[in-house]
Amino acid sequence: MNKHLLNYIVLFAFLFFTTTLNTLASSTFILNTNSTFESYADWSNNGNWILKNGDSSQGYPTDDDIITTSDSYGGYDNLNINFDLRNYHPNLTLSPIKYTFTLNLKSEGVCTFNFNISGKQVTISTESGSNLIINNDLVFGQSGNIITAGGKVIVIGKVTMNNSNQKITINEGGELIVRKDLQLYNSQALVEVSGNLTVNGNTAANNSGSKIYIKESGIMDIDQTVTSSNGGKIYFEVCGILRIHGNLDITGTFDLHTCDEGVVEIDGDFIFNCNGDSNITGDGNINVGGECHDCSSGSNSTICDDVDLPVSLLFFKGEQTPEGHLLLWSTASETNSSHFDVEVSSDRRNWTVVGSVEAAGNSNVQLDYEFLDDYKEGQYYRLAQYDLDNAVEYFGVVTFSENDNATFTVFVYPTETRNGEQLVIEMTGVNANEPVVGIFYDLNGKILSQAVLSKDVEGNVVTTVNVPTTTKGINLLKVSNGYNTKTAKIIIN
């Protein structure tokens, strides 16, 4: 037989075999219990699952499989987990058939899921201590959808709420991180924050009538811009801290109420239209780093009169030193600044002043400040900047490791991605004396790219790295900090 023809036949057979395996790899299982999965033994119990389609020899969901519900009346529609499922299967998909579905993570539940919930009424609930990663966009199209975060929830994509009676609740001690945008569309949604809500993208409220309520213990951080347009009033009630690192741009109407201890920090501009139906009330502090664009000439609005233009802070960071916890910050400009209080906390809720540093008063050049806490009185630090009229703005939080000899850990997500996309890397126990370096390898050990992920930073670090352009398949990311090394498997599609 011709040698070239034989090679083509072998290649064709290999491709056919590989395609067949990939086709058979994904199976669909129907949930057959409402009991809590307390261990992997419970998960791998075939009696808890019904194979709907596919060719699975396991009898229970494993990586790349789909979990669904029965379409019959009275079928099971509650998935309750109380163990580290991610350690076994980090790439499962939830795709319920029934109209209602509940995912409940108990205190020891750790999971990663892709969500396919179009047209379903879904409740996602996580207890304190749990950890959930949603590996794609989370789109709520039906009324009554609920997220309750008592533990830590990370959504790799965006969160979109498109209907009425939808609610996001972050309990005290809980955390929700949205890696892309938070979109409140036509929804009259309620976002209630007693813990921490971080949005790495924009927050948009269009035609919504939505309300964002930040309670006394709550902190909401929005890395980009907040917009509201096309009608539908947006309501802000801030009794904790709302930080907007871009602009607050409202072309519709709004009500912004601050409680006595409430703080609104807008790093960019505050932009809004004046139509007589927008209001700022309350006794809290609203600080704008850019400009406050008040209503057009001839209006009787005094909204911008209620807004403070604060010190422009360049950075606020902490360093571990042999002498103690060193806090460093710099300002680009200051207007009527009085002093800085350095506050410390062990729980991010109760704060104590550990020291004060006098401010410049007025300046248009960079000024550098520092404060040393030689007693290492807490794990968390923030900066309170006071103006001469006693208005206050908060910066931070800076976190120090509870244990200077903390174990080095690395958590990388998503573990399945595409060329050029970003990976998020969460690390604990980082040694500031050594840089953290990330190196991508293929399975043959060839270096694809490398980058310094962190330098001169101690303790807990969250950063990102771009996936190099390479062939599809499995690659390895090795993260090293001195003698400590961790390796993660990354699948590139």
C-alpha positions in Angstrom: 0.0 0.0 0.0 1.2 3.5 -0.8 2.9 4.9 2.3 1.2 8.3 2.1 -2.2 6.7 1.7 -1.5 4.6 4.8 -0.7 7.7 6.8 -3.9 9.4 5.7 -5.9 6.3 6.7 -4.2 6.3 10.1 -4.9 10.0 10.6 -8.5 9.7 9.6 -9.0 6.8 12.0 -7.4 8.8 14.8 -9.6 11.8 14.2 -12.7 9.7 14.0 -11.9 7.9 17.2 -11.1 11.2 19.0 -14.4 12.7 17.8 -16.3 9.7 18.8 -14.8 9.8 22.3 -15.6 13.5 22.6 -19.2 12.9 21.6 -19.6 10.1 24.1 -17.9 12.0 26.9 -20.9 14.2 27.8 -23.8 12.5 29.4 -27.0 13.9 31.0 -28.2 12.7 34.4 -31.5 13.4 36.1 -31.4 14.3 39.8 -33.1 11.5 41.7 -33.0 12.8 45.3 -33.6 16.0 47.3 -31.3 14.8 50.1 -28.0 16.6 50.8 -24.8 15.2 49.2 -22.6 15.1 52.2 -19.6 13.3 50.6 -18.3 12.0 47.3 -19.6 8.6 48.3 -23.1 10.1 48.2 -22.4 11.8 44.9 -21.1 8.6 43.3 -24.1 6.5 44.6 -25.9 5.5 41.4 -29.2 5.4 43.2 -29.2 9.2 43.4 -29.1 9.6 39.6 -30.9 8.5 36.5 -29.0 8.4 33.2 -31.1 10.3 30.7 -28.8 10.1 27.6 -25.2 9.5 26.8 -22.9 6.5 27.4 -21.6 6.8 31.0 -20.0 3.8 32.6 -19.9 5.7 36.0 -23.6 6.0 36.7 -23.2 9.5 38.1 -22.2 12.9 36.8 -18.5 13.5 36.2 -16.6 16.3 34.3 -18.3 17.6 31.1 -21.6 16.0 32.1 -25.0 17.7 32.4 -27.3 17.6 35.5 -31.0 18.1 34.8 -34.3 17.4 36.5 -37.3 15.2 35.7 -40.1 16.9 33.7 -42.7 14.9 35.6 -44.9 16.4 38.3 -43.4 15.9 41.8 -39.8 15.2 40.5 -36.7 16.3 42.4 -35.7 19.9 41.9 -33.3 20.7 44.9 -29.6 20.0 44.5 -28.0 20.2 48.0 -24.2 19.9 48.4 -22.1 19.8 51.6 -18.6 18.7 50.4 -15.8 19.7 48.0 -17.2 18.6 44.7 -14.9 20.9 42.8 -11.9 18.8 43.9 -13.4 15.9 41.9 -15.3 17.4 39.1 -14.8 21.2 38.3 -16.6 21.2 35.0 -20.3 20.2 35.4 -23.3 21.9 33.8 -26.7 22.6 35.5 -29.6 22.6 33.0 -32.9 22.0 34.8 -36.1 21.1 32.9 -38.6 21.9 35.6 -39.7 25.5 35.9 -38.4 25.8 39.5 -34.9 24.7 40.6 -32.8 25.3 43.8 -29.1 25.0 44.2 -28.2 25.0 47.9 -24.6 24.9 49.1 -24.2 24.0 52.8 -21.4 25.3 54.9 -18.8 22.8 53.5 -20.0 22.9 49.9 -17.5 23.8 47.2 -18.6 23.6 43.6 -18.0 24.9 40.0 -20.9 24.8 37.6 -21.9 26.1 34.1 -25.5 27.3 34.3 -28.1 26.9 31.6 -31.3 28.2 33.2 -33.0 30.1 30.4 -36.8 30.4 31.2 -36.5 28.9 34.6 -37.2 30.2 38.1 -34.0 29.5 40.0 -32.8 30.0 43.5 -29.1 29.9 44.4 -28.3 29.8 48.1 -24.9 29.5 49.7 -24.3 29.2 53.4 -21.3 30.7 55.3 -18.1 28.8 54.6 -19.2 27.6 51.1 -17.7 28.5 47.8 -19.4 28.5 44.4 -18.0 29.5 41.0 -20.4 30.0 38.1 -18.3 29.5 35.0 -20.4 31.5 32.5 -22.9 34.3 32.2 -25.8 34.1 34.6 -29.0 35.3 32.9 -32.2 35.5 34.9 -35.2 35.8 32.5 -38.1 34.7 34.7 -39.6 36.5 37.7 -38.7 35.2 41.2 -35.0 34.4 40.6 -33.0 34.7 43.8 -29.3 34.7 44.7 -28.5 34.5 48.4 -24.8 34.6 49.2 -23.8 33.6 52.7 -20.5 32.2 51.5 -18.4 33.2 48.5 -19.9 33.2 45.0 -17.9 34.1 41.9 -19.6 34.6 38.5 -17.0 34.5 35.7 -19.3 36.2 33.2 -22.0 38.8 33.7 -25.1 38.8 35.8 -28.3 39.9 34.0 -31.7 40.3 35.6 -34.5 40.8 33.1 -37.8 40.3 35.0 -39.7 41.4 38.1 -39.3 40.2 41.7 -35.7 39.2 41.2 -33.3 39.6 44.2 -29.7 39.4 45.1 -28.9 39.2 48.8 -25.3 39.2 50.2 -25.5 38.3 53.8 -23.1 39.7 56.4 -19.9 37.7 56.0 -20.9 36.7 52.5 -19.3 37.7 49.2 -20.4 38.0 45.5 -17.9 38.7 42.8 -19.1 39.4 39.3 -16.2 39.4 36.9 -18.0 41.2 34.1 -21.1 43.4 34.1 -24.1 43.6 36.5 -27.2 44.3 34.3 -30.5 45.2 35.8 -32.9 45.4 32.8 -36.7 45.8 33.0 -36.5 44.0 36.3 -37.4 46.1 39.4 -34.6 44.1 41.0 -33.5 44.4 44.6 -29.8 44.2 45.4 -29.3 44.0 49.1 -25.8 44.0 50.4 -24.8 43.2 54.0 -21.5 41.6 53.0 -19.3 42.4 50.0 -20.4 42.8 46.4 -17.7 43.4 43.8 -18.5 44.1 40.1 -15.3 44.1 38.0 -17.2 45.5 35.0 -20.0 48.1 34.6 -23.3 48.2 36.4 -26.3 49.2 34.2 -29.9 49.8 35.2 -32.2 50.4 32.2 -36.0 50.7 32.4 -35.6 49.0 35.7 -36.9 50.8 38.8 -34.3 48.7 40.6 -33.1 49.4 44.1 -29.6 48.9 45.5 -29.6 48.8 49.3 -26.2 48.7 51.1 -26.7 48.0 54.7 -24.5 49.2 57.6 -22.1 46.3 57.3 -22.2 46.2 53.4 -19.6 47.2 50.9 -20.2 47.4 47.2 -17.2 48.0 44.8 -17.8 48.7 41.1 -14.6 48.8 39.1 -16.0 50.7 36.2 -19.0 52.9 35.5 -22.6 52.9 36.8 -25.3 53.9 34.2 -29.0 54.2 34.3 -31.0 55.2 31.2 -34.3 54.8 29.2 -36.6 55.6 32.0 -37.3 53.7 35.2 -36.0 55.2 38.3 -33.0 53.7 40.1 -32.9 53.9 43.9 -29.7 53.9 46.0 -29.9 53.6 49.8 -26.4 53.6 51.2 -25.9 52.9 54.9 -22.5 51.2 54.4 -20.0 51.9 51.6 -20.6 52.3 47.8 -17.4 52.7 45.8 -17.6 53.5 42.1 -14.2 53.6 40.4 -15.5 55.0 37.2 -18.4 57.5 36.6 -21.9 57.6 38.0 -23.8 58.5 34.8 -27.6 58.7 35.1 -29.7 59.9 32.2 -32.9 58.7 33.8 -34.1 59.6 37.3 -32.7 58.5 40.7 -33.0 58.8 44.4 -29.8 58.6 46.4 -30.2 58.4 50.2 -27.3 58.0 52.6 -27.6 57.0 56.3 -25.6 58.8 59.0 -22.6 56.4 58.5 -23.1 55.9 54.8 -20.3 56.7 52.3 -20.5 57.0 48.5 -17.2 57.3 46.7 -17.1 58.2 43.0 -13.6 58.2 41.6 -14.8 59.6 38.2 -17.6 62.1 37.4 -21.1 62.4 38.7 -23.3 63.0 35.7 -27.1 63.3 35.6 -30.0 65.0 33.9 -32.2 67.4 35.9 -35.9 66.9 35.4 -37.1 67.6 38.9 -37.6 64.0 40.0 -34.0 63.2 41.2 -33.1 63.6 44.8 -30.1 63.3 47.2 -31.1 63.0 50.9 -29.6 61.8 54.1 -26.6 62.8 56.3 -23.9 60.5 54.9 -20.9 61.5 52.8 -20.8 61.6 49.0 -17.3 62.2 47.5 -16.6 62.8 43.9 -13.1 62.5 42.5 -13.9 64.0 39.1 -16.6 66.6 38.3 -20.1 66.9 39.4 -22.2 67.8 36.3 -25.1 69.7 37.8 -28.3 70.4 35.9 -28.5 72.8 33.0 -28.6 76.5 33.5 -31.8 77.9 34.9 -32.7 74.9 36.9 -33.2 75.1 40.6 -31.2 71.9 41.4 -28.7 72.0 44.2 -27.6 68.4 44.0 -24.0 69.2 43.5 -24.0 71.3 46.5 -24.4 68.1 48.6 -21.3 66.5 47.0 -17.8 66.8 48.4 -14.7 66.9 46.1 -12.1 65.0 48.1 -8.4 64.3 48.2 -7.2 62.6 45.0 -5.5 59.4 46.3 -3.0 57.7 44.0 -2.7 54.5 46.1 -3.0 52.9 49.5 -1.1 49.7 50.2 0.4 47.7 53.0 3.8 46.0 53.5 4.9 43.4 56.0 8.1 44.5 57.7 10.1 43.2 60.7 9.0 46.2 62.6 5.3 45.7 62.0 2.5 46.5 59.4 3.6 49.4 57.3 0.8 51.4 55.5 1.8 53.6 52.6 -0.3 56.1 50.5 0.2 59.0 48.2 -2.0 61.9 47.1 -2.0 63.7 43.7 -3.8 66.7 45.1 -5.5 67.9 48.3 -8.1 70.6 49.0 -9.0 71.6 52.5 -7.7 68.3 53.9 -7.3 68.0 57.7 -5.8 64.6 58.5 -5.8 60.9 57.9 -6.9 58.3 60.4 -5.6 54.7 60.0 -8.2 52.3 61.1 -7.8 48.6 61.9 -10.3 45.7 62.1 -10.3 42.0 62.5 -13.6 41.4 60.8 -14.0 44.3 58.2 -17.1 45.5 60.1 -15.8 46.9 63.4 -13.1 49.6 63.0 -10.8 51.2 65.6 -8.5 54.2 65.0 -4.9 53.0 65.5 -3.2 56.3 64.5 -3.5 59.7 62.7 -1.3 61.5 60.2 -1.6 65.2 59.5 -2.6 66.1 56.0 -1.3 69.0 53.8 -4.4 71.1 53.7 -4.0 72.2 50.1 -1.6 70.8 47.5 -1.4 70.1 43.7 1.7 68.0 43.8 2.3 64.3 44.8 2.7 63.9 48.6 3.8 60.6 50.2 2.6 59.4 53.6 3.2 56.4 55.8 2.2 54.9 59.1 3.7 51.9 61.0 1.5 49.7 63.2 4.3 48.1 65.2 1.8 46.1 67.3 0.2 44.5 64.2 -3.2 45.1 65.8 -5.3 43.6 63.1 -5.6 41.9 59.7 -7.6 44.6 57.9 -6.7 48.3 57.5 -8.5 51.3 55.9 -7.7 55.0 55.6 -10.2 57.7 56.7 -9.4 61.1 55.2 -11.0 64.1 56.9 -11.6 67.5 55.4 -11.4 70.7 57.5 -15.3 70.7 57.6 -15.0 67.2 59.2 -16.3 65.4 56.1 -14.7 61.9 55.8 -13.8 59.6 52.9 -12.6 56.0 53.2 -9.9 54.2 51.2 -8.9 50.6 51.3 -9.2 47.8 52.6 -5.6 46.6 52.8 -5.3 42.9 54.1 -2.4 41.4 55.9 -2.1 37.6 56.3 -3.2 36.4 59.8 -0.1 34.1 59.7 3.2 35.4 58.4 4.1 31.8 57.6 0.8 31.0 55.9 0.7 28.1 53.5 1.1 29.1 49.9 -2.0 28.3 48.0 -3.1 29.0 44.4 -6.6 28.9 42.9 -6.9 29.5 39.2 -10.2 30.0 37.3 -11.7 29.4 34.8 -9.9 26.2 34.1 -11.5 26.0 30.6 -11.0 29.0 28.4 -9.8 30.3 25.0 -6.7 31.8 23.5 -6.2 35.4 24.7 -8.7 35.2 27.5 -7.8 36.2 31.1 -7.4 33.8 34.0 -8.0 34.9 37.6 -5.3 33.8 40.1 -6.1 33.9 43.8 -3.1 33.3 46.1 -2.6 33.1 49.8 0.6 33.0 51.9 2.7 35.0 49.3 6.2 35.8 50.4 7.0 39.4 49.5 10.7 38.7 49.4 10.3 36.6 46.3 8.4 37.5 43.1 5.4 35.4 42.0 6.1 34.0 38.5 3.6 32.3 36.3 4.8 30.0 33.4 2.6 28.3 30.8 3.8 25.0 29.5 2.4 22.5 27.0 2.3 18.8 27.8 5.7 18.3 26.2 7.3 20.8 28.6 7.7 23.6 26.1 7.4 27.1 27.6 4.6 29.1 26.0 4.8 32.3 28.0 5.8 33.6 31.4 5.0 36.7 33.5 5.6 38.2 36.9 2.2 38.0 38.6 3.1 39.8 41.8 6.1 41.6 43.3 6.8 43.1 46.8 3.4 42.1 48.0 2.8 40.0 51.1 -0.1 37.7 52.1 -3.2 37.3 49.9 -3.0 38.4 46.3 -5.6 38.4 43.5 -4.3 39.0 40.0 -4.9 38.1 36.3 -2.9 36.6 33.5 -3.6 36.3 29.8 -3.7 32.9 28.2 -1.0 32.6 25.5 -1.9 31.9 21.9 -1.4 28.2 21.4 -3.0 25.1 20.0 -6.2 23.8 21.6 -5.9 21.2 24.3 -4.5 20.8 27.8 -1.7 23.2 29.0 -0.2 23.7 32.4 0.2 26.9 34.4 3.0 26.7 37.0 2.9 29.5 39.7 6.0 29.8 41.8 6.9 32.0 44.8 10.4 31.2 45.9 10.6 27.5 46.8 6.8 27.2 46.7 5.2 26.0 43.4 1.7 25.1 42.4 0.5 23.8 39.0 -2.9 24.1 37.5 -4.3 22.3 34.4 -5.9 24.7 31.8 -8.0 23.4 28.9 -7.9 25.7 25.9 -10.8 25.4 23.4 
